Amino acid sequence: MAFHALPESKFLTPNMDKYVEKYEKTSSCKQPRDLYLDKPARTLTCRNISAPTGDMHRIKLSDGRRRRLLLREAARLQSFPDWFEFVGKETSCFNQIGNAVPPLFAFHLAGSIRSYLESGKRFSPEEISQKIIPVQLSLPF
């Protein structure tokens, strides 16, 4: 899906390309903000996936055109399963994705909290008042 122009694809117009180029130049962007299959994606926000801004997520096609992320691509980057349905107009759905805590992150965070609660390890009021920083809990990966 990533480097194909599907029928529902939305391409950047020449004016948008100029705007992006100007944005990257004035913000001293060392690398274009295009997505690459062999590199991690930047953080998704409702601003950079739903609106054509200078820092929006986009994919550069082999013919030089750039297209916006599709709704399902953005959902996958946030770790939503393919069966998950977003309700509303496109912008609303992009906002839901961009404002969400990624489901896989939430799952692992909840597991760490559960492990902590089940461990019985607690700090006394004295330890808390002395501002002793607890040992960092690690997420299982």
C-alpha positions as CSV (number, residue, x, y, z in Angstrom):
1,M,0.0,0.0,0.0
2,A,2.8,2.4,1.0
3,F,4.2,3.4,-2.4
4,H,1.1,2.9,-4.5
5,A,-1.4,5.5,-5.6
6,L,-4.7,4.0,-4.6
7,P,-7.9,5.5,-5.9
8,E,-8.7,7.2,-2.6
9,S,-5.2,8.8,-2.4
10,K,-4.9,12.6,-1.9
11,F,-1.9,14.2,-3.5
12,L,-0.1,17.3,-2.6
13,T,-0.7,20.1,-5.1
14,P,2.2,22.0,-6.6
15,N,1.4,24.9,-4.2
16,M,1.4,22.5,-1.3
17,D,4.8,21.1,-2.5
18,K,6.2,24.7,-2.6
19,Y,4.8,25.4,0.9
20,V,6.4,22.2,2.2
21,E,9.7,23.1,0.6
22,K,9.6,26.5,2.2
23,Y,8.6,25.1,5.6
24,E,11.5,22.6,5.5
25,K,14.0,25.3,4.5
26,T,12.9,27.9,7.1
27,S,12.7,25.3,9.9
28,S,16.2,24.0,9.0
29,C,14.8,20.5,8.4
30,K,17.8,18.2,7.9
31,Q,15.7,15.5,6.4
32,P,12.5,15.8,4.4
33,R,9.4,14.8,6.4
34,D,8.5,12.0,4.0
35,L,7.9,8.6,5.5
36,Y,10.4,5.8,4.7
37,L,9.7,2.0,5.0
38,D,13.2,1.4,6.6
39,K,13.0,4.2,9.2
40,P,10.7,4.8,12.2
41,A,7.8,7.2,11.6
42,R,7.6,10.5,13.5
43,T,5.0,10.9,16.2
44,L,1.4,11.0,14.8
45,T,-0.7,13.9,15.9
46,C,-4.1,15.0,14.7
47,R,-2.4,18.1,13.2
48,N,0.2,16.3,11.1
49,I,-2.1,13.6,9.7
50,S,-5.4,15.4,9.1
51,A,-4.3,18.8,7.7
52,P,-2.0,19.7,4.8
53,T,0.6,21.4,7.0
54,G,4.4,21.7,6.5
55,D,5.1,18.9,8.9
56,M,2.4,16.5,7.7
57,H,3.1,12.8,7.2
58,R,3.4,12.1,3.6
59,I,4.8,9.4,1.2
60,K,6.9,10.2,-1.8
61,L,6.1,8.0,-4.8
62,S,8.6,6.9,-7.3
63,D,7.2,9.3,-9.9
64,G,8.1,12.3,-7.5
65,R,4.5,13.0,-6.4
66,R,3.7,13.1,-2.7
67,R,0.5,11.8,-1.2
68,R,-1.0,12.1,2.2
69,L,-1.4,9.1,4.5
70,L,-4.6,7.1,4.1
71,L,-6.7,6.6,7.2
72,R,-5.9,3.0,7.5
73,E,-2.1,3.7,7.1
74,A,-2.3,6.2,10.0
75,A,-4.2,3.7,12.1
76,R,-1.6,1.1,11.5
77,L,1.2,3.4,12.5
78,Q,-0.6,4.0,15.8
79,S,-1.0,0.2,16.1
80,F,-4.8,0.0,15.7
81,P,-5.9,-3.4,14.4
82,D,-7.3,-3.5,10.9
83,W,-10.7,-4.5,12.2
84,F,-11.0,-1.3,14.4
85,E,-13.6,1.1,12.9
86,F,-13.4,4.9,13.2
87,V,-16.7,6.7,13.1
88,G,-17.2,10.1,11.5
89,K,-16.0,12.2,8.6
90,E,-12.4,11.8,7.5
91,T,-11.0,14.7,9.5
92,S,-12.7,13.5,12.6
93,C,-11.3,10.0,12.1
94,F,-7.8,11.4,11.6
95,N,-8.3,13.4,14.8
96,Q,-9.3,10.2,16.7
97,I,-6.1,8.5,15.5
98,G,-3.8,11.4,16.2
99,N,-5.2,12.1,19.7
100,A,-5.2,8.4,20.7
101,V,-2.7,6.6,22.9
102,P,-1.4,3.8,20.7
103,P,-3.2,0.6,21.6
104,L,-0.1,-1.5,21.9
105,F,1.6,1.0,24.1
106,A,-1.5,1.2,26.3
107,F,-1.6,-2.6,26.5
108,H,2.1,-2.8,27.7
109,L,1.7,0.1,30.1
110,A,-1.4,-1.5,31.6
111,G,0.6,-4.8,32.0
112,S,3.4,-3.0,33.8
113,I,1.0,-1.3,36.1
114,R,-0.7,-4.6,36.8
115,S,2.6,-6.3,37.6
116,Y,3.5,-3.5,39.9
117,L,0.2,-3.6,41.7
118,E,0.4,-7.4,42.0
119,S,4.0,-7.3,43.3
120,G,2.9,-5.7,46.6
121,K,5.9,-3.3,46.5
122,R,4.9,-0.1,48.1
123,F,6.7,3.0,49.5
124,S,6.2,4.3,52.9
125,P,5.1,7.8,53.6
126,E,8.7,8.6,54.8
127,E,10.2,7.3,51.5
128,I,7.8,9.3,49.5
129,S,8.4,12.5,51.5
130,Q,12.2,12.0,51.1
131,K,11.5,12.0,47.4
132,I,13.1,8.7,46.8
133,I,12.7,7.9,43.1
134,P,11.5,4.4,42.6
135,V,13.3,1.9,40.4
136,Q,12.1,2.4,36.9
137,L,9.6,-0.2,35.7
138,S,10.5,-1.6,32.3
139,L,8.0,-2.5,29.6
140,P,8.2,-6.0,28.3
141,F,9.0,-6.2,24.6
